[in-house]
Amino acid sequence: MLQKLKKVDYVVVFILLIFMGVSIMAIYSVTTGTKFAGSHIKMLYFYILAFVVFFGLVLLDYKVLVKYALYIYLFGILLLIAVNFIGSDVNGAQGWIKFGGFSLQPAELFKLILIIFLTYLLMKRPKAKLSLWRDVLPIGGLTFIPFALVMVQNDLGNALSYILILLGLLWIGNIKFLHAFLALVILAAVAVGGIFSYIHFHDNIEKFLKNIGREHWTERIDPWLVPDKATAKASYHTKNAKLAIASGGMMGEGYMQGTSVQSGRVPYTYSDSIFVEIAEEFGFVGSSVVLLLYFILIHRMILICLECRDRAGPLLIVGVISMMLYQIFENIGAFIGLMPLTGITLPFISYGGTSLLINVASIGIVMSVRVHGHEVSEDIVSPAPQKMSATKQA
């Protein structure tokens, strides 16, 4: 056990500890004197539990998770189905299973499950280029199932993360360049066409979304694409967030001194909007430090990926990196006008037990790759036993 713990990259552990300090301080700043007072203590407990999970996964060989990935995937699908019947509605998304004083968001959990499952599928393929019909489309179909289930829950942010995880793993899984190029062209065409259609046929699309019970999507997309048509309610969040970030300037207004975040003009500053609190109270310098920490964390994961000799390890790490990059870019981009607001959390900093546990567990699996990934193991899925030859039997 000690030999395994010595192989852990403690630069990564140190970064997680810094994130813990940043998170607790930021949550304390914006919840003191509110109905959410004490959330920073809960976040500390979440972090303690997360570190227990982290070191538990370090000691566990990640190949065990990949071996039983199919069963893990099916369990995750059952959770996603169950939440549509017994889930609780939070901010317009029916995605939480509550039991006692605890709550679980299966859509968050499934991000890690999907990474493990897609690694399992790609591990079964030969090292040759992926076939479009035999590999890419079936893997895409199995990803579409949870995507559709989460979209039914009105959780667009987590649903989109599945697509980014799929794209990252297909890329490192040795997809043909032509297929990758065509996929990018199609995605770009869909994105451009969708944006163009939304802008020029806004009223019709808005009416359609209202008819299918997705009118809150327009409240999130309008401030991004057609701010002149956005209602005051729809633009309230992002408008005040931009003003808060701008008022932070170079050095910020000071800890617990942010005008907008302390007055409550920016919603959910303890969770989804926590970057706004950092930007207003610590300015451009504080925001840059947070981004630098993310950069170092991802850089360390890439180094572990390059050092791994096993096929499954790099797949897992690229999946985790894809998930992290999407969450970081989407969360921060939403508050500076680059992306629509989808309610995705900022990894390791936003308040939330499920999100924190999944993100820290993902890093724990990356550390398991560092500890156990130096032994080549192509047969994670055990082959069928072969009969011994007559010579060997003799």
Secondary structure as UniProt FT lines:
FT   HELIX           2..6
FT   HELIX           10..31
FT   TURN            32..33
FT   TURN            35..38
FT   HELIX           39..59
FT   HELIX           62..67
FT   HELIX           69..86
FT   STRAND          88..90
FT   TURN            91..92
FT   STRAND          93..99
FT   TURN            100..101
FT   STRAND          102..104
FT   HELIX           106..123
FT   HELIX           132..136
FT   HELIX           137..152
FT   TURN            153..154
FT   HELIX           156..172
FT   TURN            173..174
FT   HELIX           177..200
FT   HELIX           202..211
FT   TURN            212..213
FT   HELIX           215..225
FT   TURN            227..229
FT   HELIX           232..248
FT   TURN            249..251
FT   TURN            255..256
FT   HELIX           259..263
FT   TURN            267..273
FT   HELIX           274..307
FT   HELIX           312..335
FT   TURN            336..337
FT   TURN            347..349
FT   HELIX           353..372
FT   TURN            373..374
FT   HELIX           390..393
//
